[in-house]
Amino acid sequence: MSVPGEALPLPQPTAAPRPLVRGAPRLTQARGELLREIIILDEYGERRPIHIPAERPLTVFVDKRELVTLMTLGAMPELLVLGYLLNQRLIERVEQVESVTVDWDVGAAAVRTHAGVTDIEARTSRRVVTTGCGQGTVFGDLLTEVHGIRLPSAADARIRQSTLHRMLETMRQQDSIHRKAGSVHGCALFRGAEMLMFVEDVGRHNAIDSIAGWMGMHGVDGGDKAFYTTGRLTSEMVMKAAQLGVPIIVSRNGVTAMGHEMASRLGMTLFGRASNRHFLCYTGFERFDSEPEPQRPAVRVVSG
């Protein structure tokens, strides 16, 4: 436990170095305070310092038009904004954006596009508030339109049980804000057992949006990737992974009925309750090369 005034080493988002796509937008490198120290009173009547995530609002303006306010940790705000625009289908490519400027002094992100967003008023008039911590917002009919997405076939995108185990071990060893302070979700992008990108935020949808922004900036395709999240596999998380072209999702948590139904229709493979060497494969068995663990011997009960 740290003491008041002591500097706390903060885990930072992890991303593999890659070249930017041609015509990538200019991004600021705004970084907010990720953790804040407070004094608590515990069950033993002792006062002591702990750290908590520094959640803050970020209001997004697109070509000077206010779009939405995102509640975020602020680890990678520029990528969060880009990924949000991509996943809301307000832009198709990051090259449509000239710049993203984040200013934490006013809690705003100014997005400047090259040619504007077509029909932005109509496309953002209908909102669906999604579930979970750090509630998200989905514009328009994305939850129904997602069923038109075509993902790679099972022959082209697969995962072995040993690869899944190595992914889970990588996440177990990952330094994280959650370990130090709790109250956040982490998301990661994998190619095989190699982690390409890891980010944490107060909402799992923010974390996956940040990964979407990173993928867009570096031209990373999702067809041969797997996505990991600490959060529940809701319809929104399944939808956003599908929009990234990622056919395999692994969660430390469970799945909702709507998330399960959507993944089944799209032919996605969902793993839940995944930790250490344990997991449940909910959908997409055809993509999974199972390497079964030895069955535990039955416990023999001897009656007196």
Secondary structure, 3 states (H helix, E strand, C coil): CCCCCCCCCCCCCEECCCCCCCCCCEECCCCCCCEEEEEEECCCCCEEEEEEECCEEEEEEECCEEEEEEEECCCCHHHHHHHHHHHCCCCCCHHHEEEEEEECCCCEEEEEECCCCCCHHHHCCCEEECCCCCCCEEECCHHHHHHHCCCCCCCCCCEEHHHHHHHHHHHHHCCCHHHHHCCCEEEEEEECCEEEEEEEECCHHHHHHHHHHHHHHHCCCCCCCEEEECCCECHHHHHHHHHCCCCEEEECCCECHHHHHHHHHHCCEEEEEEECCEEEEEECHHHEECCCCCCCCCCCCCCC
